[in-house]
Amino acid sequence: MTDTTKGSPAKSLPAHTSGADSPDGSLPKKASRASIWLTQIPTGAKVFLILSAALLPLAVIAFFATLNTARNASADARARVRVASSESARKIAIEMIGDMTALRVALNALGSDAGDAPSCARAQGVFAQQAASGARFAIVDANRRVLCGTALPRDLVLLPPPAMSLSLRAWCRDAAS
């Protein structure tokens, strides 16, 4: 490159220096160590550092958003478990109320007529599914005679309270025994 006005070649400056440098090409004394250090780093590394510094706030935001999402998912899972457990408890309570009502009706019917076979059949039908897994019940009179259900082992049968003429006893045998 030549200077057209004077006919002498133009002085080219290094890319990292400015025209304010001293004539011998050394850096001015006011240059800081950081600027010296930055001039020695390759351009790709400088771009990487600048992008890293610019994207750091986004990474922090993403981190905290992930924590918040995990916290919300955990709270949602706990709420679902709570709802499922209350539903299960309600279903069990309804089933137990129905079973106790059926047994009470059968007990009252057998109390007035010990040979009431339809009442006994209804009570046995209510407990048919549980009987398949080993659950047994027996309605006995004051003489320990079984009026309805299955005779229980001798050590499990208790005498009814003195005020009652009939007694209801339940027994569940472990499937392994």
VMD Tcl script that draws the C-alpha trace (Angstrom):
set ca {
  {0.00 0.00 0.00}
  {1.42 3.41 -0.91}
  {0.57 6.90 0.12}
  {-0.39 8.76 -3.06}
  {0.25 12.20 -1.64}
  {3.84 11.73 -0.56}
  {4.89 8.69 -2.59}
  {6.17 6.79 0.46}
  {4.79 3.48 1.66}
  {2.21 3.76 4.46}
  {3.17 2.40 7.81}
  {0.97 -0.60 8.70}
  {0.12 -1.03 12.35}
  {-0.32 -4.34 14.12}
  {-3.96 -5.28 14.74}
  {-3.57 -5.11 18.51}
  {-2.02 -1.69 18.68}
  {-3.39 1.76 18.17}
  {-1.89 4.84 16.67}
  {-1.19 6.10 20.20}
  {1.62 3.60 20.64}
  {5.15 4.81 20.91}
  {7.22 5.05 17.69}
  {9.33 2.03 18.60}
  {6.19 -0.24 18.65}
  {6.15 -0.88 22.38}
  {2.95 -0.40 24.39}
  {2.53 2.80 26.34}
  {3.31 2.66 30.03}
  {-0.33 3.26 30.96}
  {-1.44 -0.12 29.50}
  {-2.82 -2.37 32.18}
  {-1.92 -5.98 32.73}
  {-5.48 -7.02 31.76}
  {-5.13 -5.42 28.35}
  {-1.78 -7.16 27.86}
  {-3.34 -10.44 28.91}
  {-6.32 -9.94 26.56}
  {-4.04 -9.21 23.62}
  {-2.30 -12.54 24.09}
  {-5.54 -14.65 24.10}
  {-6.63 -16.06 20.74}
  {-9.79 -14.59 19.22}
  {-11.72 -17.86 19.51}
  {-11.06 -17.98 23.24}
  {-12.19 -14.37 23.59}
  {-15.45 -15.16 21.79}
  {-15.92 -18.21 24.01}
  {-15.41 -16.16 27.18}
  {-17.77 -13.42 26.01}
  {-20.49 -15.94 25.09}
  {-20.00 -17.79 28.37}
  {-20.39 -14.58 30.35}
  {-23.47 -13.60 28.32}
  {-25.15 -16.99 28.68}
  {-24.38 -17.47 32.39}
  {-27.55 -15.62 33.56}
  {-29.66 -17.82 31.28}
  {-28.04 -20.94 32.74}
  {-28.79 -19.73 36.27}
  {-32.41 -19.01 35.33}
  {-32.73 -22.47 33.74}
  {-31.27 -24.10 36.87}
  {-33.75 -22.43 39.20}
  {-36.62 -23.14 36.80}
  {-35.67 -26.82 36.86}
  {-35.64 -26.81 40.66}
  {-39.07 -25.16 40.72}
  {-40.44 -27.66 38.21}
  {-39.15 -30.58 40.28}
  {-40.71 -29.08 43.42}
  {-44.05 -28.64 41.65}
  {-43.94 -32.20 40.30}
  {-43.23 -33.53 43.78}
  {-46.14 -31.56 45.25}
  {-48.40 -32.83 42.47}
  {-47.35 -36.43 43.14}
  {-48.04 -36.01 46.87}
  {-51.48 -34.58 46.11}
  {-52.28 -37.53 43.83}
  {-51.20 -40.01 46.50}
  {-53.32 -38.19 49.07}
  {-56.38 -38.31 46.78}
  {-55.81 -41.99 45.95}
  {-55.44 -42.93 49.62}
  {-58.60 -41.06 50.62}
  {-60.50 -42.73 47.75}
  {-59.25 -46.14 48.87}
  {-60.18 -45.44 52.48}
  {-63.64 -44.35 51.40}
  {-64.13 -47.51 49.33}
  {-62.98 -49.72 52.20}
  {-65.33 -47.92 54.59}
  {-68.26 -48.39 52.22}
  {-67.41 -52.09 51.82}
  {-67.14 -52.60 55.57}
  {-70.44 -50.80 56.23}
  {-72.15 -53.01 53.65}
  {-70.65 -56.18 55.12}
  {-71.57 -55.22 58.68}
  {-75.12 -54.35 57.59}
  {-75.50 -57.73 55.86}
  {-74.22 -59.54 58.94}
  {-76.47 -57.50 61.26}
  {-79.53 -58.32 59.12}
  {-78.61 -62.01 59.07}
  {-77.94 -61.99 62.83}
  {-81.31 -60.35 63.55}
  {-83.15 -62.75 61.22}
  {-81.44 -65.81 62.72}
  {-82.14 -64.44 66.20}
  {-85.87 -64.54 65.52}
  {-85.79 -67.78 63.44}
  {-82.70 -70.01 63.78}
  {-83.63 -71.90 60.61}
  {-83.81 -68.81 58.34}
  {-81.82 -70.24 55.38}
  {-82.32 -67.28 52.98}
  {-80.74 -64.83 55.47}
  {-77.81 -67.17 55.98}
  {-77.40 -67.58 52.20}
  {-77.33 -63.79 51.74}
  {-74.65 -63.44 54.43}
  {-72.58 -66.20 52.84}
  {-72.97 -64.56 49.44}
  {-71.65 -61.27 50.81}
  {-68.50 -63.01 52.02}
  {-68.03 -65.44 49.10}
  {-65.09 -63.54 47.63}
  {-63.33 -63.28 51.00}
  {-64.01 -66.98 51.68}
  {-61.96 -67.85 48.59}
  {-58.90 -66.32 50.28}
  {-59.46 -68.06 53.62}
  {-61.73 -65.67 55.54}
  {-64.48 -67.42 57.49}
  {-67.38 -66.29 59.65}
  {-69.80 -68.05 61.93}
  {-73.04 -67.04 63.63}
  {-73.42 -69.18 66.73}
  {-76.10 -69.41 69.39}
  {-75.61 -69.45 73.16}
  {-74.90 -73.20 73.04}
  {-72.03 -72.60 70.54}
  {-74.02 -74.26 67.80}
  {-73.26 -72.83 64.33}
  {-76.42 -71.34 62.81}
  {-74.74 -69.84 59.74}
  {-71.26 -69.85 58.26}
  {-68.36 -72.21 58.85}
  {-67.42 -73.74 62.18}
  {-64.27 -72.09 63.45}
  {-61.47 -73.92 65.25}
  {-62.36 -74.64 68.86}
  {-59.76 -72.27 70.31}
  {-61.12 -69.32 68.29}
  {-64.78 -69.71 69.21}
  {-65.74 -67.57 72.18}
  {-68.88 -67.74 74.23}
  {-71.30 -64.93 73.46}
  {-71.81 -62.20 76.05}
  {-74.54 -63.14 78.54}
  {-76.95 -60.48 77.26}
  {-76.96 -61.85 73.70}
  {-78.58 -65.05 72.55}
  {-76.60 -65.06 69.28}
  {-73.00 -64.18 68.59}
  {-71.05 -63.34 65.48}
  {-67.46 -64.49 65.22}
  {-65.03 -63.91 62.36}
  {-61.79 -65.65 61.55}
  {-59.20 -65.21 58.82}
  {-56.80 -68.04 58.19}
  {-53.47 -67.35 56.53}
  {-53.38 -68.91 53.04}
  {-50.06 -70.65 53.88}
  {-51.49 -72.63 56.82}
}
mol new
graphics top color blue
foreach p $ca { graphics top sphere $p radius 0.5 }
foreach p [lrange $ca 0 end-1] q [lrange $ca 1 end] { graphics top cylinder $p $q radius 0.2 }
display resetview
